[in-house]
Amino acid sequence: GTCFDLWPPRASTFVEATSFTMAKPSRKRGGNQNEKEDESGKASQLRDEGNRLFAQKETKRALELYAKALALLPEDAQERTAIYSNRAACFLREKKYGPAVLECNKALQLNPKHPKALRRRAKAYESVGDFERALVDIEAIEKEQGENVEKEVTDTGKRLRDHLLMQRAMQARAQMQKSRAQQGAVKPKENPNLVKFRCSLEEDIRMLTVPAGITYHGLLKELRNLYIGHYPFCVKYKAKDASMVTITCKEDVAAAYAVKQDTKPARKAAGLGGGSLPAPKAKEGKHPTLFLFKCPEREVPLPPSDEVPEGESGTEVYELDDWLIDFAGLFRQQLGIDPDGHVDLHNEGWDKCNAALDSAMKMDEADALLDQAASKFQDVAASGLFNWGNVYICRARRILDVDSASKGLTETSYADAWKYFAMAEGKYVEALGLKPDFQDAVLGIGQVYFEEAKLKQTETLAKGDKHSEKEKLQKAEADINALFEKAIQKFKEAIALDNAGGSSEEAEANGSGADAKAEDPSVASHGLVMWGNVLYEQSQIQGILGKEWKGLFEASIEKFKEAGCEQNDIQSAIDNHSQNKLAAASAQAEG
């Protein structure tokens, strides 16, 4: 597998009550006009330098400079508004939502209609689940900007209203069930043979009671009900050797519970993605802990077919009274996919087209509107082809995962996987034909080449001849490296396309651009992560072949750093490199 997920987990719902101290003025206010202008100029320079550091992701240093700038300004200076707002952006990046709200409050005391402060406070409130307060701030922006309100603001308002709708519906449903239980209409089944798990999703800790002997399919359903609106995620447990093992079947569930019971697990740490992610820092109690890691749905292992009851799929089935709400929460809030996005683009395209028809007597205006409408339909078509390609990627991965876990990979398995990877590439190429600067499609083609290189490696090593692993790889080395190089070329193209659009983070710090773009990972960041993954895989192959591998390995780590990956994830990649593991084992044996 890869060293890093393309899409990092979303922000935790935990509010960190961090205290912080603002620098005090070094001397009393006053003096002549020249001194005040000089201090204002110095404050402006400090603010600009802080903006530059923020764009370079040096958040702590940016906070220090912003504090120094505030110390030079009078308490009622309007210049303080932007600085308070920028400090809030720093705290949001560090997921310190309490301090972010406080900074926004200070900015809004000086300027109650400051749009960036309102948006950042709304983002902080949303991150901790306070959707009502977040919506109040967004509606204030909508009211102030009127017809000129930005699409991002209206989208945020729509998302928050969906959050509130789901939250209130779930509260009403819980109250109704509680009322029925009190009236004796609903009697919970008594099961004397129950087990308890401590569940950790980022920093959200909850307890789960399930029947002993529960299957992976059943456990996944219970966890999805426990963390409504947070799926997809994969489930792991920490083995006795401290490695992280992905749960994929009933035996793994038993092994996870056995670790805490100090009995021999039924399965060792060889699950999908085992050891690829660090465990969250969480206090352990007397119950076994399940660690939940957010990931794309395609990376969630499917339950074995014998664990899924007849007539039921391996995915969640919702009751009639709440499936619509959970469906909306699943797609709109957690996966980052708007199920109505194509409809919005479609309607917007027709609105432009109708406006052009209404302006038939003004041909110049009609031409411009028709061009905009054509562009919207082009985006719809390109996005559809891109998602079509994603489906084929999922088909290929499913074949490899399911066959590997059941009957083992066969020639048919490999042939089908190659077929679907080729079909995915074809759809990405079609999408680029419609929209040549479609960055996601370029990344998708690079991902296909990367997957094909790993498939070639797996297929080569699986051959049942008498040659050693090294000898097998020597025969396929040229083909594997050719695919890796093609992948790198595509990632470079995607990064170049993204950079051509300008640095959204630098624009954010200087007062322009959208807030979300400044804090969400860019296409360039994704491309750098995947580029690093390719170099990482190449270095492992070079190590097996007995060739120089450290240069490629060090280059991969640099790419991860350049992409802004967390240091603990980078350290995990370093520790899990095959050659580093061999070196550590050798040193331990000698010791």
Summary of the structure (lengths in Angstrom):
residues: 591
radius of gyration: 27.1
end to end distance: 31.3
largest distance: 89.1
contacts: 1807
relative contact order: 0.07
helix: 64%
strand: 5%
